[in-house]
């Protein structure tokens, strides 16, 4: 078990677009395992490799109360199947802030599993929202990008101030 450092907004590394994973090997399996440990410890319900400064297309998600239903998606892609709904989102890279974001309530995800096999999953409600949020990270996008400039600037300034206080 290894806990990874989670990058926090406005760290510019969070804007890096992740590259596809060429081969699902032991390194990727270890990364996914460490990401799950980090996500559970934070605690959170989703984590993208980009958030731990690994710019490859890997996300982990577990929305269960017991933290016993982990999902790992390698090179995930999705299509919207449902309607857009507003949902209060938070993010481990934007700690302490929650805002409403509009996303599809039903999606079809296509990805590789940890054996390198392609699979599809139809996800609804919180699972669908979480997967979309994490895939955004792989594309260098954060949930604050859906907010007004004013809200985004306020959040950025408050987090920058916290980072400076913690560094001194």
N, C-alpha and C positions, 0 to 999 in steps of 0.2 A: 504494500500500500504506500503510495506516495501522494502527498497533497501538493498540488501545483499552485503557483501564484496566479491570482486572477487580476488581469489588467483592469484598471478603472478609468472611466471617462473623465477627462478628455484625452487620454493617452492616444497618440496618433497611430499606434500599432493596431488599434481596434478598427482602423479604416482600411487595413490591408485586405485585399480580396484573396481568399484562400484558393489554393491550387487543388485540382483533383488528386485523389490518392491513386497512384499507379498500381500498387499491389497491396492487398490486405495481408500483412505478414505479422510476425510476433511484435514488431515495433508498434504497429497500429493497434493490436490487441492490448498491449501494455498501456498505450496512450489512452484508449477507451476506458480501461479499468481505472487508471489514475484519475481520469476526468470524472468518472462516476463517484469515486471516493471524495474528490474535491467538491463536487456538486452536493453530495449528501452532507458533507462537513459544513458547508457554507451557511445555512442550508438553502438549497434551491431545488427547482424542478426541471431545469434544463441548463446545458452548458455546451458551448461551441468551442472547438479547438482554438479558434481565433482568440477567444477570451483568455486562454492560457499561453498565448504567444506562440502557438503552433499553427502555421497558416496553411493547413490542409483541411479538406472538406470532411470533417467528422463532427457529429453532434451526439450528445447523450440526453435522454429525457426520461423522467420517472415522475408521473403525477400522482402515484399511489400514496395514501396516508402512511402506509407501513414501509415505504421505500423498498419495495420488493418486486417491482415490475419494471426493471430497467429496459430501455430501448436504445439500441445503438444504430446509427445511420451513417454509412460511409458513402460519400458522393451523393447525398440526397438531392432529389428534385421533386417538385410537387405541382399539381394542378388543382385549381379551385373547383369545388363541386357544389358548394353551398352559397349561402347569403353572407354578406358582410355584417358583422355585429361588432359593437363596441365592447371592449373588455379591459378591465383595470390591469395593467401590466407593471411589473417591476423587473429588475435586471441585476444580476450579481455584479455587473460592471458599472452600474449606476446605483450604488447602495443607498437605501433609504428613500427612494423616490418611486412613486406609483402614479401612473397617468392612464387615461383611457386611450386605447388605440383601436382602430377599425381593421378587422381581419376576417377572412372567410371562416365560417363555423364548421366547414367540412372540406377536407382535401384528400387527394390520393397521392401518397408518397411512394416514390420508387427509389431504392437505394441498394447498397450492398450490405450484407451482414458481416460478422466477424470471420466467416469462412470464405468470404469473397464471392458469395452467391447473391444474385439479384433477387429482391423480394419487393412486393407491393403491399401497402397497408392503406386502408381507408380510415382516416382519423377524424373524429368529430369533437366539437366543443373545446374544452381546455387542452386536450392533447393536440388538436389541430392548431390551436393558437400558439402553443408552446413550440411546436415544430416550425411553424412559420417564423416565429421570433428568432429561433436559433439559426435557421437558414439565412435570415437577414444578416446575422453576425458573419457568416461565411462570405457574404457579399460586401462586407465592410459597412453595414448599415446598423444603426442602433435604434431602439424604440424612441429615443428623444428626437430622432429625425422626423417623426410623425407629428411632433408638437410645434406650436408657434415658435417663431424666433425668440420672442420674449421669454417664454417658459424655458426653452432650451438654454438660452444665455444665463438665466437665473440659476438653473441647475449646474451648469458648467462653472460659474463663478463660485457657488457654494462649495462644490467639490474641490476646486482648485485651492480654496481657502483651507479646507480640511486637510488636504495633502500637504500644504505648506506648514500647518500647525503640527502635523504628525512628523514631519521631517526635522523640525527644530527641537 
